[in-house]
Amino acid sequence: MDSRTVIVGGSVGGIRVAQALRSQGYTGEVTVIDAETYHPYDKPPLSKSFLDGTLSYDRLYLISEEEVRDSAIDLRLGDRVVGLDITGSSVILESGPAITFENLVVATGLRARPSPWEATDGVHLLRTLDNAQLLKEDLLGAGSVVVVGGGFIGAEVAATARSFGLEVAIVDPLKIPIGRVLGDTVGERFTGLHHSNGVSTHFGTGVERITGAKGNLSVELSSGAVLLGDLVVVGIGAVPNTEWLVSSGLLIDNGLICDEYCRAAGQSNIYGVGDVARWYHPGYQALVRVEHWTNAVEQAACVAHNIINPKESDSYSPVSYVWSDQYDWKIQIAGETAAASDCVLVEDPSNHARFAAVYSNRSGSYCGVATVNWPRAMIQCRRLLDKESDISIPLNLITALLPSV
Ligand SMILES: Cc1cc2nc3c(=O)[nH]c(=O)nc-3n(C[C@H](O)[C@H](O)[C@H](O)COP(=O)(O)OP(=O)(O)OC[C@H]3O[C@@H](n4cnc5c(N)ncnc54)[C@H](O)[C@@H]3O)c2cc1C
């Protein structure tokens, strides 16, 4: 068999592996298969600039049509992979044929967790371009929306809906939803951001029922309150697309279990990348699965290197990074903020919409940073995160950026 790498999943993780294989000198065949029919597109704008109409679909392309052609990437769209035969080194397509591989990359990501409630008409999920297109059309014709889930995607949809002038309510069972990631002190600022933008929050209460239809939906809360909306957006997380692997014998547990080289457990030529991969992170000495864009990109480069250089494989030990845009806040988060034991806030007195939060772990070492509208502080603090340092070091760096009084 000629050397061939098959990549299942043509979103950011899969496409970046294909590109990195070529840029790192791989000369074998590269086949990318995706169940969607659209030319590969990027997802972060789906809740932001695509949803508000600033960016059109062709501006979301992850790779140009010319690059696909010039890099000899065999891109097969609109075909779902339904099985993996490890002994025969092949994947089976829904359309019938099997495709053999020398190396396989699993890049099948996540799908939105479905709404468990009764109503469906006017109830939206947001993961794909089709989801975003439908939501955009409905938002344009609506007067009010209830967003179920106060995480990043829910918050971004709320912000976009407000920019259209809709009445917006957000519900979440957690008292301080973003506190789960950034701690309660910073999380409360995010709640305040919703309020100052005219969004009503119903935090610390779950949803019992959603009934009705588009234009007339009722969201009954466990607190007893009932929220009315023309639309509902359900943003309650996402689940790994691993069903096609279940009978293969690969280890699946909240994602594809991989070793520190991003190889599927016990396999030498099957790799996981992006949101679907749950790999052993040598720095944390634990299995982790990360649902952020930058991780998919960085992991793709590592996987391509390891495919080309199996005897000199690199372990994958990234410092996590994510951004979010909500209202007029540009939010950037790096490192381990969720597990931190302490957090120090630094505010810029000359700009009330700018602050940084610096996190330390139990032993007092610096472990994470979050910034709002302060990219310079992020750049300076993020690069300190790959080595151990005292929290005073990033704090001094940020303080030095403040205007002198
Ligand atoms: C609305 C939205 C906003 C976001 N905003 C941000 C942000 O601001 N910052 C940030 O860091 N991250 C953000 N993210 C997360 C980021 O987009 C993801 O981390 C990234 O898309 C993960 O890429 P992936 O390639 O691993 O998986 P996915 O993007 O989930 O892609 C998986 C691909 O696999 C295909 N597939 C699945 N199963 C099969 C199969 N059996 N056969 C063939 N193809 C299959 C799917 O069609 C899909 O194209 C956002 C995500 C969403 C949905």
The ligand as an ORCA input file, in Angstrom:
! r2SCAN-3c Opt
* xyz 0 1
  C     -20.165     28.557     18.210
  C     -18.768     28.231     18.659
  C     -17.926     29.251     19.090
  C     -16.636     28.955     19.519
  N     -15.840     29.981     19.944
  C     -14.582     29.709     20.365
  C     -13.723     30.764     20.809
  O     -14.114     31.935     20.832
  N     -12.478     30.438     21.219
  C     -12.016     29.148     21.207
  O     -10.864     28.897     21.612
  N     -12.813     28.134     20.800
  C     -14.074     28.382     20.368
  N     -14.874     27.358     19.944
  C     -14.351     25.984     19.969
  C     -13.599     25.614     18.690
  O     -14.348     25.983     17.565
  C     -13.341     24.121     18.721
  O     -12.382     23.885     19.734
  C     -12.852     23.585     17.385
  O     -13.826     23.726     16.385
  C     -12.475     22.110     17.519
  O     -12.113     21.629     16.267
  P     -12.095     20.078     15.947
  O     -11.537     19.978     14.549
  O     -11.443     19.332     17.021
  O     -13.621     19.584     15.976
  P     -14.951     20.139     15.335
  O     -14.843     21.581     15.008
  O     -16.057     19.691     16.234
  O     -15.076     19.370     13.939
  C     -15.247     18.003     13.821
  C     -15.536     17.677     12.367
  O     -15.666     16.265     12.227
  C     -16.753     15.962     11.371
  N     -17.239     14.617     11.717
  C     -17.729     14.203     12.922
  N     -18.016     12.895     12.887
  C     -17.706     12.463     11.625
  C     -17.755     11.197     10.964
  N     -18.172     10.098     11.587
  N     -17.366     11.136      9.677
  C     -16.910     12.241      9.022
  N     -16.829     13.453      9.599
  C     -17.206     13.561     10.882
  C     -17.766     17.061     11.651
  O     -18.639     17.225     10.544
  C     -16.851     18.270     11.883
  O     -16.612     18.981     10.675
  C     -16.172     27.622     19.515
  C     -17.022     26.587     19.085
  C     -18.297     26.888     18.657
  C     -19.210     25.772     18.201
*
